[in-house]
């Protein structure tokens, strides 16, 4: 093989690897339920100091919400984005809580929402202050969505974040973002 052919193959492998790393992994998730606290907000509000999500996290920790949730399925903390009015800038509901087994009794002041079965693109955030790394991860989602590189069209039905330990450090966290994709007829 000529050296120029080897160089071209090497360049192809490097470029393909870089492109493949930017395309998120997709998985099919079965339906499950989350119990937690909720707030209604908008993408527009969350891009300003008027955002409701930081206050919801503060309430989640200050009121020890996780301890109030019955029949937890695991030790992870979930942040659910659902009931979208239109797209990432419109209104939606955020629920912070835990995945539960079955259909337990919902404690006063908490809500239960179902994450529908479907295909989800998974993008991990960096590790660091949540107020920095989580918005950066969602900006990456938006950039990939705008370039049609999410692995499918975004459904704007339900998305969620999974923080893998119930002892999430509120100052140094990492989450996996699950972005709901539209199902394609088979």
C-alpha positions as CSV (number, residue, x, y, z in Angstrom):
1,X,0.0,0.0,0.0
2,X,1.3,3.4,-0.9
3,X,2.1,5.9,1.9
4,X,-0.5,8.3,0.6
5,X,-3.2,5.7,0.8
6,X,-2.2,4.9,4.4
7,X,-2.3,8.6,5.2
8,X,-5.8,8.8,3.7
9,X,-7.0,5.8,5.7
10,X,-5.6,7.2,8.9
11,X,-7.2,10.6,8.2
12,X,-10.6,8.9,7.6
13,X,-10.3,6.9,10.8
14,X,-9.5,10.0,12.8
15,X,-12.3,12.1,11.3
16,X,-14.8,9.2,11.5
17,X,-13.9,8.7,15.2
18,X,-14.3,12.4,16.0
19,X,-17.8,12.4,14.3
20,X,-18.9,9.2,15.9
21,X,-17.9,10.5,19.4
22,X,-20.3,13.5,18.8
23,X,-23.3,11.3,18.0
24,X,-24.9,10.2,21.3
25,X,-25.7,6.6,22.1
26,X,-29.4,5.8,21.8
27,X,-31.2,3.3,24.0
28,X,-34.8,2.1,24.3
29,X,-36.2,2.7,27.8
30,X,-39.2,1.0,29.4
31,X,-41.7,3.2,31.1
32,X,-41.2,4.1,34.8
33,X,-42.4,6.5,37.4
34,X,-40.8,9.3,39.4
35,X,-42.0,10.9,42.6
36,X,-40.7,14.3,43.5
37,X,-41.4,18.0,43.6
38,X,-42.3,20.0,40.6
39,X,-42.3,23.5,39.0
40,X,-43.6,24.9,35.7
41,X,-41.1,27.1,33.9
42,X,-40.0,28.0,30.4
43,X,-36.7,27.7,28.5
44,X,-36.7,31.5,28.1
45,X,-37.0,32.0,31.8
46,X,-34.2,29.5,32.6
47,X,-31.8,31.5,30.4
48,X,-32.2,34.5,32.8
49,X,-31.9,35.0,36.6
50,X,-35.7,34.4,36.7
51,X,-35.3,30.6,36.2
52,X,-37.2,28.3,38.6
53,X,-34.9,25.3,38.4
54,X,-32.2,26.4,40.8
55,X,-34.8,27.2,43.5
56,X,-36.4,23.8,42.9
57,X,-33.0,22.1,43.6
58,X,-32.6,24.2,46.7
59,X,-36.0,23.1,47.9
60,X,-35.3,19.5,47.1
61,X,-32.2,19.5,49.3
62,X,-33.4,21.9,52.1
63,X,-36.6,19.8,52.6
64,X,-34.9,16.4,52.4
65,X,-37.3,15.5,49.6
66,X,-35.5,12.3,48.8
67,X,-36.2,10.9,52.3
68,X,-39.9,11.4,51.8
69,X,-40.2,9.3,48.6
70,X,-41.4,5.7,49.2
71,X,-40.4,2.6,47.4
72,X,-37.3,4.0,45.6
73,X,-36.1,1.8,42.8
74,X,-32.5,2.9,43.2
75,X,-30.3,5.4,44.8
76,X,-30.2,7.9,41.9
77,X,-31.7,11.3,41.8
78,X,-33.8,12.2,38.7
79,X,-34.6,15.5,37.1
80,X,-37.5,15.1,34.7
81,X,-38.5,17.5,32.0
82,X,-42.0,16.9,30.7
83,X,-45.4,18.4,29.6
84,X,-43.6,20.5,26.9
85,X,-45.8,23.2,25.4
86,X,-43.7,23.3,22.2
87,X,-39.9,23.1,22.2
88,X,-36.9,23.8,24.4
89,X,-37.8,27.5,24.7
90,X,-41.5,27.1,25.6
91,X,-43.1,26.0,28.8
92,X,-42.4,22.7,30.5
93,X,-42.7,21.0,33.9
94,X,-39.6,20.0,35.9
95,X,-39.8,17.2,38.6
96,X,-36.8,16.5,40.8
97,X,-37.1,13.2,42.7
98,X,-36.5,9.5,42.6
99,X,-37.6,6.5,40.4
100,X,-40.1,4.4,42.2
101,X,-41.2,0.7,42.1
102,X,-44.8,0.1,41.3
103,X,-47.4,2.7,42.1
104,X,-46.7,3.7,45.7
105,X,-48.8,6.2,47.7
106,X,-47.8,9.7,46.8
107,X,-46.9,11.7,49.9
108,X,-48.5,15.1,50.4
109,X,-46.7,17.9,48.6
110,X,-45.1,15.5,46.0
111,X,-46.2,14.4,42.5
112,X,-45.8,11.3,40.5
113,X,-45.0,11.5,36.8
114,X,-44.5,8.6,34.3
115,X,-41.5,8.6,31.9
116,X,-42.9,7.0,28.8
117,X,-41.3,4.0,27.1
118,X,-39.3,5.1,24.0
119,X,-36.0,5.8,22.5
120,X,-33.6,8.2,24.2
121,X,-30.3,9.7,23.3
122,X,-27.8,9.7,26.2
123,X,-25.3,12.5,26.7
124,X,-23.2,12.6,29.9
125,X,-22.4,16.0,31.4
126,X,-19.0,17.0,32.6
127,X,-18.3,16.7,36.4
128,X,-18.4,20.0,38.3
129,X,-20.7,22.6,39.7
130,X,-24.2,21.6,38.6
131,X,-25.2,25.2,37.8
132,X,-22.4,25.2,35.2
133,X,-22.0,21.6,33.9
134,X,-25.8,20.8,33.4
135,X,-26.6,23.9,31.4
136,X,-23.5,23.2,29.3
137,X,-24.7,19.7,28.6
138,X,-28.1,21.0,27.6
139,X,-26.4,23.5,25.3
140,X,-24.6,20.5,23.7
141,X,-28.0,18.8,23.3
142,X,-29.4,21.9,21.5
143,X,-26.4,22.1,19.2
144,X,-26.6,18.4,18.3
145,X,-30.4,18.8,17.8
146,X,-29.8,21.8,15.5
147,X,-27.4,19.7,13.4
148,X,-29.7,16.7,13.3
149,X,-27.0,14.7,15.2
150,X,-29.0,13.4,18.2
151,X,-29.7,10.0,16.7
152,X,-33.3,11.0,15.8
153,X,-35.7,14.0,16.0
154,X,-36.3,15.3,19.5
155,X,-39.8,14.4,20.7
156,X,-40.3,17.1,23.3
157,X,-42.4,14.7,25.3
158,X,-40.1,13.7,28.1
159,X,-36.4,14.2,28.9
160,X,-34.6,13.4,32.1
161,X,-31.3,13.6,34.0
162,X,-29.9,10.8,36.2
163,X,-27.5,11.6,39.0
164,X,-26.2,8.1,39.9
165,X,-26.1,8.5,43.7
166,X,-28.5,9.7,46.3
167,X,-25.6,11.5,47.9
168,X,-25.2,13.9,44.9
169,X,-22.8,16.6,45.9
170,X,-24.7,19.8,45.2
171,X,-21.4,21.5,44.4
172,X,-19.8,18.8,42.3
173,X,-22.1,16.6,40.2
174,X,-22.3,14.6,37.0
175,X,-25.5,13.5,35.3
176,X,-26.5,11.5,32.2
177,X,-29.0,13.3,30.1
178,X,-31.7,11.2,28.4
179,X,-33.3,13.1,25.5
180,X,-36.6,11.7,24.2
181,X,-36.6,10.9,20.5
182,X,-39.6,10.6,18.2
183,X,-40.3,7.0,17.3
184,X,-40.1,6.1,13.7
185,X,-42.7,3.7,12.2
186,X,-41.2,0.3,11.5
